[in-house]
Amino acid sequence: AQKSACLVRMAMEIWRRQHPNIQASGSTSEVPGLPRSADANQVQEFATKIQISPDFFSELRDDPEFRRILQDLDVADEDQEDLFETLDADNSGVLNLEELILGISKLRGESRRADVVGVNLLVRNVQALILEFEARMVEIHEKRTNKRQSTFVRNMRRMSVR
């Protein structure tokens, strides 16, 4: 929990750097733009608004404090190289605070056999869905092609009868 709190503080520092014109009103625990009495939904909505670009993330990776926090959170050095792409779950080209925190929490520590098996099962399921989708598309295509061909043949017969 303490390591995750470091990550949240770091993310809030990111936000402050991106919004230098908004000042906190004294307390370091306050988050500019977020009411002190915010409920969980408001905090989550606020977290999705914090945007981290690839360039800014690259600057962060060069920051020794950021690297130290990642090491403290047990994010392996080899995982840090392509970390932005890994964490950009929705492939939007930017990270929000929620993607950053959830992604890093899932990267913590060594991968376990259960992680590998889980991904393998997920990939197999996706492959099965794709094959099923392909079969449906082929079937639809064949029906439409046959329907067009039979319509064409009927029209040709009608024209030849006249």
C-alpha positions in Angstrom: 0.0 0.0 0.0 2.9 2.4 0.8 4.5 1.8 -2.6 1.2 2.4 -4.3 0.8 5.6 -2.4 4.3 6.6 -3.8 3.0 6.0 -7.3 -0.2 8.1 -6.6 2.0 10.9 -5.3 4.2 10.7 -8.3 1.2 10.7 -10.6 -0.2 13.8 -8.9 3.2 15.5 -9.3 2.9 14.7 -13.0 -0.5 16.4 -13.1 0.9 19.4 -11.2 3.7 19.7 -13.7 1.2 19.6 -16.6 -1.0 22.2 -14.9 1.4 24.7 -13.3 -1.3 27.5 -13.3 -3.4 25.6 -10.8 -2.1 25.8 -7.3 -3.0 23.6 -4.3 -4.4 25.5 -1.4 -1.8 24.8 1.2 -2.0 21.1 2.2 0.2 18.7 0.3 -2.6 16.1 0.6 -4.9 18.3 -1.4 -5.3 17.6 -5.1 -5.9 20.7 -7.2 -9.2 20.5 -9.0 -10.5 17.7 -6.8 -12.8 18.6 -3.8 -11.5 17.5 -0.4 -14.8 15.7 0.2 -14.7 13.8 -3.2 -16.2 10.4 -3.2 -14.7 7.4 -4.9 -16.6 8.1 -8.2 -15.3 11.7 -8.3 -11.7 10.5 -7.6 -12.0 7.9 -10.4 -13.4 10.4 -12.9 -10.6 12.8 -12.0 -8.0 10.1 -12.4 -9.2 9.4 -16.0 -8.8 13.1 -16.8 -5.0 13.2 -16.0 -3.4 12.6 -19.4 0.3 11.5 -19.8 1.7 11.7 -23.3 4.4 9.4 -24.7 6.9 12.3 -24.7 6.1 13.3 -21.1 6.3 9.6 -20.1 9.7 9.4 -21.7 10.9 12.4 -19.7 9.6 10.6 -16.6 11.5 7.5 -17.4 14.7 9.6 -17.4 13.8 10.9 -13.9 15.8 8.9 -11.2 12.9 9.3 -8.7 10.5 7.7 -11.2 12.8 4.8 -11.9 13.3 4.3 -8.1 9.6 4.2 -7.5 9.2 1.6 -10.3 12.0 -0.4 -8.8 10.3 -0.1 -5.3 7.1 -1.3 -6.9 9.0 -4.4 -8.3 8.6 -3.4 -11.9 11.4 -5.3 -13.7 14.0 -3.2 -15.6 13.2 -5.0 -18.9 9.5 -4.1 -18.4 10.3 -0.4 -18.0 11.6 -0.1 -21.6 8.2 -0.5 -23.3 6.2 0.5 -20.3 4.1 3.2 -22.0 2.8 0.8 -24.7 2.2 -1.8 -22.1 0.1 0.5 -19.9 -1.8 2.1 -22.7 -4.6 -0.4 -22.4 -7.1 1.3 -24.6 -4.4 2.1 -27.3 -5.4 5.8 -27.2 -1.8 7.1 -27.3 -2.0 8.7 -23.8 -2.1 7.2 -20.3 -4.6 8.3 -17.7 -3.9 7.9 -14.0 -6.1 4.9 -13.8 -4.2 3.0 -16.6 -0.9 3.9 -14.9 -1.9 2.7 -11.5 -3.8 -0.5 -12.6 -1.1 -1.4 -15.1 1.8 -1.0 -12.8 0.0 -2.9 -10.0 -0.4 -5.8 -12.5 3.3 -5.6 -13.5 4.6 -5.9 -10.0 6.9 -8.8 -9.2 7.9 -11.8 -11.1 5.4 -13.4 -13.5 3.9 -16.5 -12.2 2.9 -19.7 -13.9 -0.8 -18.8 -13.4 -0.2 -15.5 -15.2 1.2 -17.3 -18.3 -1.5 -20.0 -18.2 -4.2 -17.3 -17.9 -2.9 -15.3 -20.9 -2.6 -18.6 -22.9 -6.2 -19.5 -22.2 -7.3 -15.9 -23.0 -5.5 -16.1 -26.4 -7.0 -19.5 -27.2 -10.4 -18.1 -26.4 -9.8 -15.1 -28.7 -8.6 -17.4 -31.4 -11.7 -19.5 -31.2 -13.9 -16.4 -31.4 -12.0 -15.2 -34.4 -12.4 -18.6 -36.2 -16.1 -18.7 -35.3 -16.4 -15.1 -36.7 -14.5 -16.1 -39.9 -16.8 -19.1 -40.4 -19.9 -16.9 -40.1 -18.5 -14.4 -42.5 -17.7 -17.1 -45.1 -21.2 -18.5 -44.7 -22.8 -15.1 -45.1 -20.6 -14.4 -48.1 -21.4 -17.7 -49.7 -25.2 -17.2 -49.2 -25.0 -13.7 -50.7 -22.9 -14.9 -53.6 -25.2 -17.8 -54.3 -28.2 -15.6 -54.0 -26.7 -13.1 -56.5 -25.7 -15.9 -58.8 -29.2 -17.4 -58.8 -30.8 -14.0 -59.3 -28.4 -13.5 -62.2 -29.2 -16.9 -63.7 -33.0 -16.3 -63.3 -32.7 -12.9 -65.0 -30.7 -14.4 -67.8 -33.3 -17.1 -68.3 -36.1 -14.6 -68.3 -34.3 -12.5 -70.9 -33.7 -15.5 -73.1 -37.4 -16.6 -72.9 -38.5 -13.3 -74.3 
